[in-house]
């Protein structure tokens, strides 16, 4: 047999070729931020659902009455808004865990919407609204900056 100059790619124990690994195939340490964002989205969704149920079932629980809110609508309306937003956050959080890029983009939009809703709801439940807004900002950061690093496994 003669050597024609064409060689088969060198394979190592892992079955890879002698080429350097693709940097996109190696998960980075920042995927933890995306997992954090997904977890926080589901937790925030659960909290939004609870807040929605409280608004629907016990309107006297909040600090101000409906006329003292930024958007002056009744607590039943606010309850349904929180309930729907919470359910969407839970579903999209699961999608982010699965590495779905559309869920990550939707998560950024929903976290921004959640921050706006809680800013409008601030007079009714100030401390809780501030905490939710802060966590929404962290979720937006994690998904916007590190969202592409989470891949389907």
C-alpha positions in Angstrom: 0.0 0.0 0.0 1.2 3.4 -0.8 0.6 6.6 1.1 -1.5 9.0 -1.0 -1.2 11.9 1.3 -4.9 11.8 2.3 -5.2 10.7 5.8 -8.3 9.7 7.8 -9.0 12.1 10.6 -7.3 11.1 13.8 -9.8 9.8 16.3 -9.3 9.8 20.1 -10.8 7.8 22.8 -14.0 9.9 22.7 -14.5 9.3 19.1 -13.8 12.9 18.2 -11.7 14.0 15.3 -8.4 15.8 15.8 -10.2 19.2 15.3 -10.6 21.4 18.3 -14.1 21.2 19.8 -16.7 23.6 18.7 -17.0 26.3 21.4 -20.8 26.2 20.9 -21.0 22.6 21.9 -19.4 23.1 25.3 -21.8 24.5 27.8 -20.4 27.5 29.6 -20.6 28.2 33.3 -23.1 30.9 32.6 -25.9 28.4 31.9 -26.5 28.5 35.6 -27.8 32.0 35.1 -30.3 30.7 32.6 -31.4 27.9 35.0 -31.7 30.5 37.7 -33.9 32.7 35.4 -36.1 29.7 34.6 -36.4 28.8 38.2 -37.2 32.4 39.2 -39.7 32.7 36.4 -41.6 29.7 37.6 -41.4 30.9 41.2 -42.5 34.4 40.2 -45.3 32.8 38.2 -46.5 31.0 41.3 -46.3 34.2 43.4 -48.3 36.1 40.7 -50.9 33.3 40.8 -51.2 33.6 44.5 -51.3 37.4 44.3 -54.1 37.1 41.7 -56.1 34.8 43.9 -55.7 37.1 46.8 -56.9 40.0 44.7 -59.9 38.0 43.6 -60.9 36.5 47.0 -59.9 39.2 49.6 -59.8 42.7 48.3 -59.4 44.2 51.8 -55.9 42.6 52.0 -54.2 45.4 50.2 -52.8 48.7 51.5 -55.0 51.0 49.4 -58.4 50.7 47.9 -58.9 50.5 44.1 -59.0 54.3 43.7 -55.5 54.6 45.1 -53.8 52.5 42.4 -51.9 53.9 39.4 -54.4 52.3 37.1 -57.7 52.7 38.8 -59.5 49.4 38.1 -61.1 47.1 40.5 -59.1 44.3 42.2 -61.0 41.6 40.3 -59.4 42.9 37.1 -56.0 43.1 38.8 -56.5 39.5 40.1 -57.1 38.2 36.6 -54.1 40.1 35.2 -51.8 38.6 37.9 -53.3 35.2 37.5 -52.8 35.1 33.7 -49.3 36.6 33.9 -48.4 34.0 36.5 -49.6 31.1 34.5 -47.7 32.4 31.4 -44.5 32.8 33.5 -44.7 29.2 34.8 -45.2 27.8 31.3 -42.5 29.9 29.7 -40.1 29.1 32.6 -40.5 25.4 31.8 -39.7 26.2 28.1 -36.6 28.1 29.2 -35.4 25.0 31.2 -35.9 23.0 28.0 -33.6 25.3 26.1 -36.3 26.7 23.8 -35.0 30.0 22.3 -38.6 31.3 21.7 -39.3 30.7 25.4 -36.2 32.7 26.3 -37.3 35.7 24.2 -40.9 35.4 25.5 -39.5 35.2 29.0 -37.7 38.6 28.5 -41.0 40.1 27.3 -43.0 38.6 30.2 -40.5 39.6 32.8 -40.6 43.2 31.5 -44.4 43.1 31.5 -44.4 41.7 35.0 -42.2 44.6 36.1 -44.5 47.1 34.6 -47.6 45.5 36.1 -46.0 45.4 39.5 -44.9 49.0 39.2 -48.6 49.9 38.5 -49.6 47.7 41.5 -47.0 49.3 43.8 -49.4 51.3 46.0 -51.4 48.2 46.8 -48.5 46.0 48.0 -45.3 48.1 48.0 -42.7 45.7 49.4 -43.8 42.7 47.4 -44.0 44.8 44.2 -40.4 46.0 44.7 -39.1 42.5 45.3 -40.9 41.2 42.2 -39.5 44.1 40.0 -36.0 43.4 41.3 -36.2 39.7 40.4 -37.8 40.5 37.0 -34.7 42.6 36.3 -32.4 39.7 37.2 -34.4 37.4 34.9 -34.2 39.8 32.0 -30.4 40.1 32.5 -29.9 36.4 32.7 -32.0 35.6 29.6 -30.8 38.6 27.5 -27.1 38.2 28.2 -26.7 34.4 28.7 -29.8 32.9 27.1 -28.1 31.6 24.0 -25.8 29.4 26.1 -28.6 27.2 27.2 -29.0 24.4 24.7 -31.4 21.5 24.4 -29.8 18.4 25.8 
